[in-house]
Structures are given as structure tokens and as C-alpha cells.
Amino acid sequence: MRNYHHLVEGVLQPEEIDDLQKIFDVVIAQPWFDLNEVSREAFASELIKLYRGGVVDFDKLHHLTTLTALAHFSRGDSEEKRRALELLRSMEGGLSSDAAQGKESHLGRTVGGHPHPK
């Protein structure tokens, strides 16, 4: 059950917060990220929502949140935003089925008490 506590508990563990913070910091440091307060807060909310939705693989979570940020919180051109949205939409089916089955690949690095980057 420990592997799936993020799905049922309301409070994130300190190691989970640390790992989510790492992703947050890397993404908002990108030159294209719109650093206003609303964008930062909305992005943090999306990051936590994806994690609680079952995306616990560090690399996958980082990739999805980067695409989310590009699509919704970017100062970039509309073509870049459109491509990011298309990629997100193409991935939605796989994410929904993972969450519905309560499964997530634990290959590679994961967040929340599992091995993660240095």
C-alpha cells in the first residue's frame, strides 16, 4: 500500500515534497516560463494533481509537467504551445488507463520515497 499512498492520503511526505520541488524549480527556471504568481501557483497545482493522479515516475512526471508548462504557462510562440498541447492530448489515454487501473510503471526513477535523481 505504501507505493500507492499518494492516491489516498491528503498529505504529501517530506521526500515527495522535495522531489516535486525539484521538478517545479527546474521547469520554472526555463527562459520560456511565464514567472508571474498566477502561473507559478497554477503550475504547482498541476504538478501535484498529476502526482496524486498516479504519475509517480520521476522522468514521466517531469516530462508531462514540462509539456503542461509549455502549453499553458509559456511566453513562447503559439506554435510551440500547440505542439505541447497535441503531445499532452496524445498521452492522455495512457495516463487515464494507468490511473484507472491503479498502476504506474515503477521502472526508472520515481518520486515519493523511491529512488530519484541525485
C-alpha positions in Angstrom: 0.0 0.0 0.0 2.9 2.4 0.6 3.6 2.5 -3.1 0.1 4.0 -3.7 -0.4 6.2 -0.6 -0.3 9.3 -2.9 -3.6 8.2 -4.2 -5.4 8.0 -0.9 -3.6 10.3 1.6 -4.1 14.0 1.6 -0.7 15.0 3.0 2.5 14.6 1.0 5.5 13.2 2.7 8.7 15.4 3.0 10.6 13.3 0.4 7.7 13.7 -2.0 7.6 17.5 -1.5 11.4 17.6 -2.1 11.1 15.7 -5.3 8.1 17.7 -6.6 10.0 20.9 -5.6 13.0 19.8 -7.8 10.7 19.4 -10.8 9.0 22.7 -10.1 12.3 24.6 -9.8 13.7 23.1 -13.0 10.6 23.9 -15.0 10.0 27.5 -13.8 13.7 28.2 -14.4 13.2 27.7 -18.1 13.5 31.0 -20.0 10.2 30.4 -21.7 8.2 30.0 -18.4 6.0 33.0 -17.5 7.1 33.7 -14.0 4.0 35.6 -12.8 2.5 34.5 -9.5 -0.6 33.0 -11.1 1.4 30.9 -13.5 3.6 29.6 -10.7 0.7 28.7 -8.5 -1.3 27.1 -11.3 1.7 25.1 -12.4 2.4 23.9 -8.8 -1.3 22.8 -8.7 -0.9 20.8 -12.0 2.3 19.2 -10.8 0.6 17.9 -7.6 -2.5 16.9 -9.4 -0.5 14.7 -11.8 1.4 13.2 -9.0 -1.7 12.4 -7.0 -3.3 11.1 -10.2 -0.8 8.3 -10.3 2.1 9.7 -12.3 4.9 8.8 -9.8 7.7 8.0 -12.2 10.1 11.0 -11.9 11.1 11.2 -15.5 7.5 10.8 -16.8 6.2 13.4 -14.3 8.9 15.8 -15.3 8.2 15.3 -19.0 4.4 15.7 -18.5 4.7 18.8 -16.3 7.2 20.4 -18.8 4.7 19.9 -21.6 1.9 21.3 -19.4 4.0 24.3 -18.6 4.9 24.8 -22.3 1.2 24.5 -23.2 -0.3 26.7 -20.5 2.4 28.8 -18.8 4.8 29.7 -21.6 5.7 33.0 -23.0 6.6 31.1 -26.1 5.0 31.3 -29.6 1.6 29.8 -30.3 3.1 27.0 -32.5 5.2 25.7 -29.6 2.2 25.8 -27.3 0.1 24.0 -29.9 2.7 21.2 -30.3 2.9 20.8 -26.5 -0.9 20.6 -26.3 -1.0 18.0 -29.0 1.6 15.8 -27.2 -0.4 16.1 -24.0 -3.6 15.1 -25.7 -1.9 12.1 -27.3 -0.7 11.0 -23.9 -4.0 11.4 -22.0 -5.3 8.0 -22.9 -2.3 6.2 -21.4 -2.5 8.3 -18.3 -6.2 7.7 -17.8 -5.8 3.9 -18.1 -2.8 3.9 -15.7 -4.8 5.8 -13.1 -8.0 3.8 -13.6 -6.1 0.5 -13.1 -4.2 1.9 -10.1 -1.0 1.0 -11.9 2.1 3.0 -12.7 5.3 1.8 -14.2 8.0 1.9 -11.5 10.8 1.4 -13.9 13.5 4.1 -13.6 13.4 6.9 -11.1 10.3 7.5 -9.1 9.3 10.2 -6.6 7.9 9.8 -3.1 10.3 7.6 -1.2 11.6 5.7 -4.2 14.9 6.2 -5.9 15.3 9.6 -7.5 17.9 11.7 -9.2 21.0 12.9 -7.4 
